[in-house]
Amino acid sequence: MNLPQKQALGGNRMLRKLTIALIVLTVAVLSLTATSALIAAAAQPAAHNTCGLVAMPFIGSFSGQSTIRAGGTSDVGTGRFLFYGYSRVDGSQTTGTLYPQPYEMTITFAKGDTISLHVPPGSNIYQIDGGTGRFARVIGGIGHFSLHRSVRGTQETFTAHLDGTIVLV
């Protein structure tokens, strides 16, 4: 190999090394920028608005026993809610009336705090009516509700899921 070829080959190696170093530096800066943005977002309070209200996620799954009785159904079960923990769920719906009635539910959390909600007839959208304890300042909330019943022998069971938000003062 003559001298100009060696210089060109050395220049290509140097260019390749500089390109790799630039790529590594770019990835490091982008990662640091993304991490800083995530930390800044996490430091923000939960969805406050100018009225002083806070919207919090309300997501849970639960299951239990259903009882069909004259005049309606009743459900008793347990579940777990994201951010709020384990709970007991009591639900009921009156049937046999002139007009369809809403599905009513009370969720009791481990410390005794409760949330009451209802699902209008023929809907899969829940609406929170109020609460007690740490949920005493709940002024509303809305989200998706799904309830599935199944019969196994003489036992009727249900599984359900809620996902949406609650609004706190």
C-alpha positions in Angstrom: 0.0 0.0 0.0 1.3 3.4 -0.9 1.2 6.5 1.4 -2.0 8.1 0.0 -3.9 4.9 0.4 -2.8 4.5 4.0 -3.8 8.1 4.8 -7.2 7.5 3.2 -7.7 4.3 5.1 -6.7 6.0 8.4 -9.0 8.9 7.6 -11.9 6.5 7.1 -11.2 4.8 10.4 -11.1 8.1 12.2 -14.3 9.2 10.5 -16.0 6.0 11.6 -14.8 6.4 15.2 -16.0 10.0 15.3 -19.4 9.0 13.8 -19.8 6.2 16.5 -18.8 8.6 19.2 -21.3 11.2 18.0 -24.1 8.6 17.9 -23.3 7.5 21.4 -23.3 11.1 22.6 -26.6 11.8 20.9 -28.3 8.7 22.5 -26.9 9.7 25.9 -28.2 13.3 25.6 -31.7 12.1 24.4 -31.9 9.6 27.2 -31.0 12.3 29.8 -33.5 14.7 28.3 -36.3 12.1 28.4 -35.5 11.1 32.0 -35.5 14.8 33.0 -38.9 15.2 31.4 -40.3 12.2 33.2 -39.0 13.4 36.5 -40.5 16.8 36.0 -43.9 15.3 35.0 -43.8 13.0 38.1 -43.2 16.0 40.3 -46.4 17.7 39.1 -49.6 17.3 41.3 -52.3 15.0 40.1 -54.4 16.7 37.4 -55.4 19.8 39.3 -57.5 22.4 37.5 -58.1 26.1 38.3 -61.1 25.2 40.5 -59.0 23.2 43.0 -60.4 19.8 41.8 -58.3 16.7 41.4 -59.1 13.9 39.0 -57.7 10.6 40.1 -57.7 7.2 38.3 -60.3 4.7 39.6 -59.5 1.3 38.3 -60.4 -2.0 39.9 -61.4 -5.7 39.3 -63.5 -7.8 41.6 -65.5 -11.0 41.8 -67.9 -12.8 44.1 -71.3 -14.5 44.6 -74.5 -13.4 43.0 -77.9 -14.1 44.4 -81.1 -13.9 42.3 -84.1 -13.2 44.5 -87.6 -12.1 44.1 -87.5 -8.5 43.0 -83.8 -8.3 41.9 -80.3 -9.5 42.2 -77.6 -8.9 44.8 -73.8 -9.3 44.6 -71.2 -9.6 47.3 -67.5 -9.9 46.5 -64.0 -8.7 46.9 -61.5 -7.0 44.7 -58.5 -4.7 44.3 -58.4 -1.1 43.2 -55.3 0.6 41.8 -54.0 3.1 44.4 -56.8 2.3 46.9 -56.1 -1.4 47.7 -58.4 -4.3 48.6 -62.1 -3.8 48.9 -65.5 -5.4 49.6 -68.1 -4.9 46.9 -71.9 -5.0 47.5 -74.1 -4.5 44.5 -77.8 -4.8 43.7 -80.4 -4.2 41.1 -84.1 -4.1 41.6 -86.2 -5.8 38.9 -89.9 -6.4 38.3 -90.7 -2.7 38.4 -92.5 -0.7 35.7 -89.2 1.1 34.8 -85.7 -0.4 34.6 -83.7 0.4 37.7 -80.0 1.3 38.0 -77.4 -1.1 39.3 -76.3 0.3 42.7 -72.9 -0.5 44.2 -71.0 0.3 47.4 -67.3 -0.3 47.6 -65.9 -0.6 51.1 -62.1 -0.3 51.4 -59.8 -1.8 54.0 -60.0 1.2 56.4 -63.8 1.4 56.2 -63.9 4.2 53.6 -66.7 3.8 51.0 -67.6 4.9 47.5 -71.2 4.6 46.2 -71.9 4.5 42.5 -74.7 3.6 40.1 -74.9 2.3 36.5 -78.0 3.5 34.6 -80.1 0.7 33.1 -78.8 -0.5 29.7 -75.5 1.4 30.2 -71.9 0.4 30.8 -70.9 3.8 32.3 -70.8 4.2 36.1 -71.3 7.4 37.9 -70.0 8.0 41.4 -72.6 9.4 43.9 -70.4 10.1 46.9 -68.2 8.5 49.6 -67.1 8.5 53.2 -63.7 8.7 54.9 -60.9 9.7 52.5 -63.6 9.7 49.8 -65.9 12.1 51.6 -64.8 14.9 49.3 -65.6 12.9 46.1 -67.9 15.1 44.0 -68.2 12.8 41.1 -66.6 10.5 38.7 -67.3 8.5 35.6 -65.9 5.6 33.8 -66.5 2.2 32.2 -68.2 -0.6 34.0 -68.4 -4.3 33.0 -70.2 -7.1 34.9 -70.3 -10.7 33.8 -72.4 -13.4 35.5 -71.9 -17.1 35.2 -73.7 -20.1 36.7 -71.8 -23.2 37.8 -74.1 -25.8 39.2 -76.3 -24.0 41.8 -73.7 -21.3 42.3 -74.0 -18.0 40.4 -70.9 -15.9 40.4 -69.9 -12.5 38.9 -66.7 -10.8 37.8 -66.6 -7.1 37.2 -64.2 -4.3 36.2 -64.3 -0.5 36.6 -62.0 1.9 34.9 -62.3 5.7 34.9 -61.7 8.6 37.2 -63.0 10.1 40.5 -63.0 13.8 41.1 -61.9 15.1 44.6 -62.3 18.6 46.0 
